[in-house]
Amino acid sequence: MNVLSNKQVKTRKPHCCAYCGRKIEAGAIARVWVCEDGGDIQRNCAHFFCDMAATFIKEFEQDEYIDSNIFYDDIHEYYTDNLADVFTPEEWAKYTPEEQCGIILGCENVSPQSDILI
Ligand SMILES: [Zn+2]
């Protein structure tokens, strides 16, 4: 698989997140990447925080091909290992996966990159 382009954008219309599978609202900051695999061109879109977490959190083990179930498992495992005494399961469950990724990134002191295009 060859990544042809990878950039941060502000979405003009809603998309579906490649990691969590949930809706990315129009006007949100998202990561868009295009890859070529055996002649097929694929365009993927992801929530900013989902993509950041998948890229920068070492406990997150994403393959070349994104599997939302593994992504959810990784988030849950991180919560169990690091945040279970900060949030009760009920409190944690109120956040969307994207918000949970944002919290995890904050815990790891990962600051967003500066190439946001608006
Ligand atoms: Zn997402």
Backbone and ligand atoms as CSV (ligand in chain L), in Angstrom:
chain,resi,resn,atom,element,x,y,z
A,1,MET,N,N,0.834,-1.191,0.000
A,1,MET,CA,C,0.000,0.000,0.000
A,1,MET,C,C,0.875,1.250,0.000
A,2,ASN,N,N,0.619,2.145,-0.951
A,2,ASN,CA,C,1.349,3.415,-1.030
A,2,ASN,C,C,0.464,4.569,-0.597
A,3,VAL,N,N,0.966,5.361,0.314
A,3,VAL,CA,C,0.211,6.552,0.702
A,3,VAL,C,C,0.562,7.664,-0.275
A,4,LEU,N,N,-0.435,8.138,-0.999
A,4,LEU,CA,C,-0.209,9.151,-2.028
A,4,LEU,C,C,-0.295,10.559,-1.455
A,5,SER,N,N,-1.200,10.743,-0.512
A,5,SER,CA,C,-1.261,12.046,0.153
A,5,SER,C,C,-1.847,11.863,1.536
A,6,ASN,N,N,-1.535,12.775,2.413
A,6,ASN,CA,C,-1.983,12.681,3.798
A,6,ASN,C,C,-1.994,14.099,4.349
A,7,LYS,N,N,-3.158,14.608,4.600
A,7,LYS,CA,C,-3.196,15.993,5.087
A,7,LYS,C,C,-4.332,16.218,6.059
A,8,GLN,N,N,-4.206,17.332,6.756
A,8,GLN,CA,C,-5.205,17.728,7.723
A,8,GLN,C,C,-6.112,18.753,7.061
A,9,VAL,N,N,-7.401,18.569,7.188
A,9,VAL,CA,C,-8.335,19.474,6.513
A,9,VAL,C,C,-9.472,19.868,7.447
A,10,LYS,N,N,-10.192,20.877,7.035
A,10,LYS,CA,C,-11.468,21.175,7.663
A,10,LYS,C,C,-12.525,20.656,6.691
A,11,THR,N,N,-13.365,19.735,7.164
A,11,THR,CA,C,-14.299,19.077,6.257
A,11,THR,C,C,-15.398,20.034,5.800
A,12,ARG,N,N,-15.772,19.879,4.537
A,12,ARG,CA,C,-16.870,20.698,4.015
A,12,ARG,C,C,-18.202,19.975,4.144
A,13,LYS,N,N,-18.152,18.637,4.199
A,13,LYS,CA,C,-19.379,17.850,4.368
A,13,LYS,C,C,-19.086,16.702,5.327
A,14,PRO,N,N,-20.105,16.040,5.839
A,14,PRO,CA,C,-19.859,14.955,6.798
A,14,PRO,C,C,-19.140,13.767,6.154
A,15,HIS,N,N,-18.304,13.108,6.934
A,15,HIS,CA,C,-17.608,11.907,6.494
A,15,HIS,C,C,-17.753,10.841,7.573
A,16,CYS,N,N,-17.245,9.647,7.273
A,16,CYS,CA,C,-17.255,8.572,8.255
A,16,CYS,C,C,-15.805,8.318,8.676
A,17,CYS,N,N,-15.576,8.219,9.981
A,17,CYS,CA,C,-14.215,8.037,10.480
A,17,CYS,C,C,-13.724,6.610,10.217
A,18,ALA,N,N,-12.529,6.507,9.639
A,18,ALA,CA,C,-11.970,5.186,9.317
A,18,ALA,C,C,-11.622,4.397,10.581
A,19,TYR,N,N,-11.391,5.079,11.697
A,19,TYR,CA,C,-11.014,4.381,12.929
A,19,TYR,C,C,-12.222,3.989,13.763
A,20,CYS,N,N,-13.014,4.971,14.169
A,20,CYS,CA,C,-14.119,4.650,15.081
A,20,CYS,C,C,-15.420,4.359,14.345
A,21,GLY,N,N,-15.481,4.680,13.055
A,21,GLY,CA,C,-16.674,4.366,12.279
A,21,GLY,C,C,-17.820,5.343,12.492
A,22,ARG,N,N,-17.597,6.397,13.285
A,22,ARG,CA,C,-18.653,7.350,13.546
A,22,ARG,C,C,-18.552,8.552,12.617
A,23,LYS,N,N,-19.597,9.362,12.655
A,23,LYS,CA,C,-19.695,10.492,11.737
A,23,LYS,C,C,-18.702,11.600,12.095
A,24,ILE,N,N,-18.075,12.150,11.074
A,24,ILE,CA,C,-17.277,13.358,11.230
A,24,ILE,C,C,-18.148,14.497,10.725
A,25,GLU,N,N,-18.452,15.428,11.601
A,25,GLU,CA,C,-19.351,16.525,11.229
A,25,GLU,C,C,-18.699,17.445,10.197
A,26,ALA,N,N,-19.525,18.064,9.371
A,26,ALA,CA,C,-19.018,19.087,8.457
A,26,ALA,C,C,-18.414,20.214,9.279
A,27,GLY,N,N,-17.254,20.693,8.843
A,27,GLY,CA,C,-16.595,21.783,9.557
A,27,GLY,C,C,-15.632,21.325,10.630
A,28,ALA,N,N,-15.497,19.999,10.810
A,28,ALA,CA,C,-14.574,19.468,11.812
A,28,ALA,C,C,-13.162,19.375,11.221
A,29,ILE,N,N,-12.180,19.354,12.109
A,29,ILE,CA,C,-10.810,19.107,11.669
A,29,ILE,C,C,-10.642,17.602,11.519
A,30,ALA,N,N,-10.173,17.179,10.364
A,30,ALA,CA,C,-10.029,15.747,10.110
A,30,ALA,C,C,-8.736,15.467,9.352
A,31,ARG,N,N,-8.310,14.218,9.381
A,31,ARG,CA,C,-7.159,13.785,8.600
A,31,ARG,C,C,-7.698,13.044,7.385
A,32,VAL,N,N,-7.216,13.413,6.227
A,32,VAL,CA,C,-7.632,12.748,4.987
A,32,VAL,C,C,-6.391,12.190,4.320
A,33,TRP,N,N,-6.437,10.918,3.977
A,33,TRP,CA,C,-5.302,10.366,3.258
A,33,TRP,C,C,-5.785,9.485,2.115
A,34,VAL,N,N,-4.980,9.481,1.070
A,34,VAL,CA,C,-5.306,8.725,-0.139
A,34,VAL,C,C,-4.212,7.692,-0.315
A,35,CYS,N,N,-4.596,6.436,-0.515
A,35,CYS,CA,C,-3.576,5.431,-0.759
A,35,CYS,C,C,-3.943,4.557,-1.948
A,36,GLU,N,N,-2.911,3.953,-2.484
A,36,GLU,CA,C,-3.040,3.120,-3.660
A,36,GLU,C,C,-2.656,1.704,-3.259
A,37,ASP,N,N,-3.522,0.760,-3.559
A,37,ASP,CA,C,-3.277,-0.623,-3.167
A,37,ASP,C,C,-3.673,-1.535,-4.322
A,38,GLY,N,N,-2.685,-2.080,-5.007
A,38,GLY,CA,C,-2.953,-2.967,-6.130
A,38,GLY,C,C,-3.810,-2.338,-7.211
A,39,GLY,N,N,-3.583,-1.052,-7.468
A,39,GLY,CA,C,-4.334,-0.373,-8.521
A,39,GLY,C,C,-5.595,0.315,-8.029
A,40,ASP,N,N,-6.033,-0.011,-6.805
A,40,ASP,CA,C,-7.206,0.664,-6.245
A,40,ASP,C,C,-6.776,1.928,-5.512
A,41,ILE,N,N,-7.472,2.991,-5.785
A,41,ILE,CA,C,-7.220,4.231,-5.048
A,41,ILE,C,C,-8.279,4.345,-3.948
A,42,GLN,N,N,-7.805,4.491,-2.733
A,42,GLN,CA,C,-8.731,4.613,-1.614
A,42,GLN,C,C,-8.547,5.950,-0.931
A,43,ARG,N,N,-9.667,6.559,-0.576
A,43,ARG,CA,C,-9.620,7.816,0.145
A,43,ARG,C,C,-10.191,7.566,1.528
A,44,ASN,N,N,-9.433,7.886,2.556
A,44,ASN,CA,C,-9.866,7.666,3.934
A,44,ASN,C,C,-9.930,8.975,4.686
A,45,CYS,N,N,-10.807,8.988,5.639
A,45,CYS,CA,C,-10.995,10.183,6.440
A,45,CYS,C,C,-11.074,9.747,7.899
A,46,ALA,N,N,-10.536,10.524,8.810
A,46,ALA,CA,C,-10.607,10.157,10.222
A,46,ALA,C,C,-10.713,11.392,11.093
A,47,HIS,N,N,-11.375,11.232,12.239
A,47,HIS,CA,C,-11.385,12.292,13.243
A,47,HIS,C,C,-9.939,12.657,13.571
A,48,PHE,N,N,-9.727,13.915,13.843
A,48,PHE,CA,C,-8.401,14.392,14.209
A,48,PHE,C,C,-7.818,13.600,15.392
A,49,PHE,N,N,-8.598,13.468,16.455
A,49,PHE,CA,C,-8.071,12.804,17.647
A,49,PHE,C,C,-7.933,11.290,17.445
A,50,CYS,N,N,-8.839,10.685,16.685
A,50,CYS,CA,C,-8.720,9.241,16.415
A,50,CYS,C,C,-7.406,8.965,15.679
A,51,ASP,N,N,-7.137,9.782,14.654
A,51,ASP,CA,C,-5.920,9.600,13.874
A,51,ASP,C,C,-4.676,9.854,14.721
A,52,MET,N,N,-4.712,10.917,15.531
A,52,MET,CA,C,-3.568,11.235,16.394
A,52,MET,C,C,-3.287,10.091,17.365
A,53,ALA,N,N,-4.354,9.560,17.968
A,53,ALA,CA,C,-4.167,8.485,18.944
A,53,ALA,C,C,-3.593,7.245,18.264
A,54,ALA,N,N,-4.150,6.904,17.093
A,54,ALA,CA,C,-3.673,5.713,16.384
A,54,ALA,C,C,-2.207,5.874,15.980
A,55,THR,N,N,-1.807,7.115,15.707
A,55,THR,CA,C,-0.443,7.368,15.247
A,55,THR,C,C,0.551,7.471,16.400
A,56,PHE,N,N,0.157,8.146,17.488
A,56,PHE,CA,C,1.145,8.513,18.497
A,56,PHE,C,C,1.101,7.716,19.794
A,57,ILE,N,N,0.004,7.025,20.088
A,57,ILE,CA,C,-0.048,6.286,21.354
A,57,ILE,C,C,0.555,4.905,21.139
A,58,LYS,N,N,1.627,4.623,21.894
A,58,LYS,CA,C,2.367,3.394,21.591
A,58,LYS,C,C,1.557,2.140,21.901
A,59,GLU,N,N,0.600,2.241,22.835
A,59,GLU,CA,C,-0.226,1.067,23.148
A,59,GLU,C,C,-1.211,0.734,22.021
A,60,PHE,N,N,-1.419,1.661,21.119
A,60,PHE,CA,C,-2.387,1.433,20.039
A,60,PHE,C,C,-1.682,0.700,18.904
A,61,GLU,N,N,-2.151,-0.482,18.619
A,61,GLU,CA,C,-1.467,-1.306,17.628
A,61,GLU,C,C,-2.296,-1.458,16.379
A,62,GLN,N,N,-2.310,-0.428,15.574
A,62,GLN,CA,C,-3.044,-0.529,14.320
A,62,GLN,C,C,-2.165,-1.124,13.229
A,63,ASP,N,N,-2.776,-1.970,12.436
A,63,ASP,CA,C,-2.115,-2.536,11.277
A,63,ASP,C,C,-2.174,-1.552,10.127
A,64,GLU,N,N,-1.659,-2.002,9.007
A,64,GLU,CA,C,-1.772,-1.218,7.784
A,64,GLU,C,C,-3.256,-1.022,7.444
A,65,TYR,N,N,-4.052,-2.050,7.710
A,65,TYR,CA,C,-5.480,-1.965,7.457
A,65,TYR,C,C,-6.198,-1.709,8.773
A,66,ILE,N,N,-7.016,-0.693,8.782
A,66,ILE,CA,C,-7.652,-0.265,10.025
A,66,ILE,C,C,-8.792,-1.211,10.390
A,67,ASP,N,N,-8.804,-1.626,11.652
A,67,ASP,CA,C,-9.882,-2.459,12.162
A,67,ASP,C,C,-10.505,-1.727,13.347
A,68,SER,N,N,-11.748,-1.300,13.189
A,68,SER,CA,C,-12.394,-0.517,14.254
A,68,SER,C,C,-12.488,-1.295,15.558
A,69,ASN,N,N,-12.673,-2.610,15.469
A,69,ASN,CA,C,-12.770,-3.407,16.705
A,69,ASN,C,C,-11.470,-3.364,17.489
A,70,ILE,N,N,-10.343,-3.457,16.782
A,70,ILE,CA,C,-9.039,-3.366,17.459
A,70,ILE,C,C,-8.873,-1.967,18.039
A,71,PHE,N,N,-9.327,-0.975,17.294
A,71,PHE,CA,C,-9.231,0.408,17.763
A,71,PHE,C,C,-9.996,0.579,19.081
A,72,TYR,N,N,-11.230,0.064,19.122
A,72,TYR,CA,C,-12.022,0.149,20.354
A,72,TYR,C,C,-11.361,-0.640,21.488
A,73,ASP,N,N,-10.802,-1.788,21.172
A,73,ASP,CA,C,-10.093,-2.587,22.190
A,73,ASP,C,C,-8.913,-1.803,22.753
A,74,ASP,N,N,-8.171,-1.137,21.857
A,74,ASP,CA,C,-7.005,-0.361,22.296
A,74,ASP,C,C,-7.422,0.767,23.243
A,75,ILE,N,N,-8.509,1.448,22.880
A,75,ILE,CA,C,-9.000,2.540,23.739
A,75,ILE,C,C,-9.399,1.971,25.095
A,76,HIS,N,N,-10.130,0.855,25.057
A,76,HIS,CA,C,-10.608,0.280,26.307
A,76,HIS,C,C,-9.441,-0.196,27.184
A,77,GLU,N,N,-8.456,-0.791,26.550
A,77,GLU,CA,C,-7.292,-1.282,27.291
A,77,GLU,C,C,-6.538,-0.115,27.934
A,78,TYR,N,N,-6.406,0.959,27.176
A,78,TYR,CA,C,-5.722,2.131,27.717
A,78,TYR,C,C,-6.481,2.660,28.931
A,79,TYR,N,N,-7.805,2.726,28.791
A,79,TYR,CA,C,-8.632,3.184,29.906
A,79,TYR,C,C,-8.426,2.284,31.131
A,80,THR,N,N,-8.502,0.989,30.928
A,80,THR,CA,C,-8.369,0.036,32.038
A,80,THR,C,C,-7.009,0.167,32.721
A,81,ASP,N,N,-5.961,0.322,31.907
A,81,ASP,CA,C,-4.598,0.381,32.453
A,81,ASP,C,C,-4.263,1.725,33.101
A,82,ASN,N,N,-4.798,2.818,32.555
A,82,ASN,CA,C,-4.314,4.137,32.964
A,82,ASN,C,C,-5.352,5.078,33.550
A,83,LEU,N,N,-6.611,4.872,33.213
A,83,LEU,CA,C,-7.598,5.895,33.563
A,83,LEU,C,C,-8.743,5.379,34.426
A,84,ALA,N,N,-8.682,4.114,34.810
A,84,ALA,CA,C,-9.796,3.519,35.547
A,84,ALA,C,C,-9.990,4.170,36.911
A,85,ASP,N,N,-8.922,4.750,37.491
A,85,ASP,CA,C,-9.124,5.426,38.773
A,85,ASP,C,C,-9.383,6.926,38.601
A,86,VAL,N,N,-9.419,7.397,37.350
A,86,VAL,CA,C,-9.734,8.795,37.087
A,86,VAL,C,C,-11.213,8.927,36.701
A,87,PHE,N,N,-11.672,8.024,35.849
A,87,PHE,CA,C,-13.065,8.024,35.403
A,87,PHE,C,C,-13.719,6.708,35.815
A,88,THR,N,N,-14.952,6.785,36.297
A,88,THR,CA,C,-15.701,5.538,36.505
A,88,THR,C,C,-16.102,5.022,35.119
A,89,PRO,N,N,-16.427,3.740,35.002
A,89,PRO,CA,C,-16.854,3.215,33.692
A,89,PRO,C,C,-18.032,4.006,33.121
A,90,GLU,N,N,-18.950,4.450,33.993
A,90,GLU,CA,C,-20.112,5.222,33.522
A,90,GLU,C,C,-19.670,6.569,32.957
A,91,GLU,N,N,-18.755,7.227,33.666
A,91,GLU,CA,C,-18.269,8.519,33.173
A,91,GLU,C,C,-17.553,8.346,31.835
A,92,TRP,N,N,-16.709,7.340,31.764
A,92,TRP,CA,C,-15.930,7.085,30.549
A,92,TRP,C,C,-16.845,6.801,29.360
A,93,ALA,N,N,-17.910,6.053,29.612
A,93,ALA,CA,C,-18.821,5.645,28.535
A,93,ALA,C,C,-19.597,6.820,27.953
A,94,LYS,N,N,-19.615,7.954,28.670
A,94,LYS,CA,C,-20.342,9.118,28.159
A,94,LYS,C,C,-19.580,9.813,27.037
A,95,TYR,N,N,-18.282,9.581,26.967
A,95,TYR,CA,C,-17.494,10.213,25.918
A,95,TYR,C,C,-17.566,9.416,24.623
A,96,THR,N,N,-17.501,10.130,23.500
A,96,THR,CA,C,-17.407,9.427,22.224
A,96,THR,C,C,-15.980,8.876,22.099
A,97,PRO,N,N,-15.767,7.906,21.218
A,97,PRO,CA,C,-14.402,7.385,21.028
A,97,PRO,C,C,-13.408,8.489,20.695
A,98,GLU,N,N,-13.866,9.456,19.895
A,98,GLU,CA,C,-12.975,10.551,19.522
A,98,GLU,C,C,-12.586,11.379,20.756
A,99,GLU,N,N,-13.575,11.647,21.631
A,99,GLU,CA,C,-13.277,12.397,22.852
A,99,GLU,C,C,-12.359,11.587,23.770
A,100,GLN,N,N,-12.590,10.290,23.825
A,100,GLN,CA,C,-11.718,9.426,24.637
A,100,GLN,C,C,-10.283,9.494,24.118
A,101,CYS,N,N,-10.133,9.514,22.791
A,101,CYS,CA,C,-8.788,9.642,22.211
A,101,CYS,C,C,-8.163,10.965,22.609
A,102,GLY,N,N,-8.968,12.037,22.616
A,102,GLY,CA,C,-8.467,13.343,23.014
A,102,GLY,C,C,-7.969,13.323,24.451
A,103,ILE,N,N,-8.703,12.661,25.333
A,103,ILE,CA,C,-8.300,12.549,26.739
A,103,ILE,C,C,-7.000,11.756,26.848
A,104,ILE,N,N,-6.924,10.661,26.116
A,104,ILE,CA,C,-5.717,9.820,26.142
A,104,ILE,C,C,-4.500,10.614,25.644
A,105,LEU,N,N,-4.692,11.376,24.568
A,105,LEU,CA,C,-3.581,12.184,24.039
A,105,LEU,C,C,-3.134,13.213,25.066
A,106,GLY,N,N,-4.106,13.800,25.789
A,106,GLY,CA,C,-3.769,14.758,26.834
A,106,GLY,C,C,-2.944,14.109,27.924
A,107,CYS,N,N,-3.294,12.877,28.293
A,107,CYS,CA,C,-2.549,12.139,29.328
A,107,CYS,C,C,-1.115,11.877,28.890
A,108,GLU,N,N,-0.930,11.655,27.600
A,108,GLU,CA,C,0.393,11.327,27.079
A,108,GLU,C,C,1.178,12.579,26.686
A,109,ASN,N,N,0.561,13.749,26.898
A,109,ASN,CA,C,1.200,15.009,26.523
A,109,ASN,C,C,1.599,15.078,25.054
A,110,VAL,N,N,0.720,14.596,24.212
A,110,VAL,CA,C,0.964,14.716,22.773
A,110,VAL,C,C,0.258,15.981,22.315
A,111,SER,N,N,1.001,16.913,21.767
A,111,SER,CA,C,0.338,18.129,21.307
A,111,SER,C,C,0.061,18.043,19.811
A,112,PRO,N,N,-1.071,18.572,19.398
A,112,PRO,CA,C,-1.439,18.486,17.983
A,112,PRO,C,C,-0.399,19.149,17.092
A,113,GLN,N,N,-0.318,18.636,15.880
A,113,GLN,CA,C,0.616,19.225,14.917
A,113,GLN,C,C,0.059,20.553,14.425
A,114,SER,N,N,0.908,21.321,13.787
A,114,SER,CA,C,0.513,22.679,13.438
A,114,SER,C,C,0.027,22.835,11.993
A,115,ASP,N,N,-0.115,21.748,11.255
A,115,ASP,CA,C,-0.478,21.901,9.842
A,115,ASP,C,C,-1.989,21.895,9.622
A,116,ILE,N,N,-2.717,22.515,10.531
A,116,ILE,CA,C,-4.163,22.590,10.374
A,116,ILE,C,C,-4.498,23.614,9.289
A,117,LEU,N,N,-5.240,23.174,8.302
A,117,LEU,CA,C,-5.628,24.059,7.203
A,117,LEU,C,C,-7.077,24.457,7.396
A,118,ILE,N,N,-7.300,25.706,7.553
A,118,ILE,CA,C,-8.693,26.141,7.712
A,118,ILE,C,C,-9.026,27.156,6.613
L,1,ZN,ZN,ZN,-13.137,8.658,14.880
